[in-house]
Each structure stands twice: as structure tokens, then as C-alpha cells.
Amino acid sequence: MALGCTVMVQWANWGKARDGQPYANQGTHVVRLRWERVIYLHEYLDSQRVAEVCRRLVEQGVSEAAAEPITD
């Protein structure tokens, strides 16, 4: 691997959430690597779909679904 590079990944996922409801999303991740370590990660996805599933998970007692975003 070179000193640094940028990798872009396009993805799709689908399945059932813990409550049995169907879930699907798609997006792209942009990852910058330097010396084989991630130094930057940006996600492009439908955040409203993620928020809805997290809301339902909180109602089912999954406390992690209500955690503050990791920012560092």
C-alpha cells in the first residue's frame, strides 16, 4: 500500500430489524487511509432510515440505539 490512499465503497443492505420489520438501506463510504490506518471516514446513506430503526430499538430496550454519536 502507498503512504496514503482514498477508497470508496458502495453498498446495500437489507433484512429484518430486531422487531421483525423489514429494513433496507444503501450508501457509500469514503475512507482515507495512511500507513494502513483509517484517518477519515464519511458515510453517505439515508440517515432517516437509520434513525427510524434506532427509535424502534430504543422502544425495545436497546439502550445503545439512543447513544450519542461518536465524534472523535
C-alpha positions in Angstrom: 0.0 0.0 0.0 1.2 3.5 -0.7 1.7 6.1 2.0 -1.9 7.1 1.7 -5.0 6.5 -0.5 -8.7 7.1 -0.7 -11.1 4.2 -1.0 -14.8 4.5 -1.9 -17.2 1.6 -1.2 -20.8 1.5 -2.5 -23.0 -0.9 -0.5 -26.6 -2.1 0.0 -28.1 -3.9 3.0 -31.4 -5.5 3.7 -33.0 -7.8 6.2 -35.2 -7.6 9.3 -34.7 -5.4 12.3 -35.0 -6.9 15.8 -38.7 -6.2 15.8 -39.2 -8.3 12.6 -39.9 -5.3 10.4 -38.1 -5.2 7.1 -35.1 -2.8 6.8 -33.1 -1.8 3.8 -30.6 1.0 3.1 -27.8 1.8 0.6 -25.0 4.2 0.6 -21.3 5.0 0.0 -18.4 5.2 2.4 -15.4 7.3 1.6 -12.3 6.1 3.6 -8.9 7.8 3.7 -6.0 5.6 4.7 -2.5 6.5 5.7 0.1 3.9 6.7 -2.7 1.2 6.7 -4.8 3.2 9.3 -8.1 4.9 8.7 -7.7 8.6 9.1 -11.1 9.7 7.7 -14.4 8.1 7.3 -17.5 9.7 5.8 -20.8 7.8 5.2 -23.4 8.8 2.7 -26.6 7.0 3.4 -30.3 7.5 4.2 -29.9 8.6 7.8 -33.7 8.9 8.3 -33.9 5.1 7.8 -31.2 4.5 10.4 -32.9 7.0 12.9 -36.3 5.2 12.5 -34.7 1.7 13.2 -32.8 3.2 16.2 -36.1 4.7 17.6 -37.8 1.3 17.4 -34.8 -0.4 19.0 -34.9 2.1 21.9 -38.6 1.2 22.4 -37.5 -2.5 22.7 -34.9 -1.7 25.4 -31.7 -1.5 23.3 -30.1 1.4 25.1 -27.1 1.6 22.6 -29.6 2.8 19.9 -30.0 6.0 21.9 -26.3 6.7 22.4 -24.8 10.0 21.3 -22.8 9.9 18.0 -19.1 9.1 18.2 -17.3 12.3 17.2 -13.6 11.7 17.8 
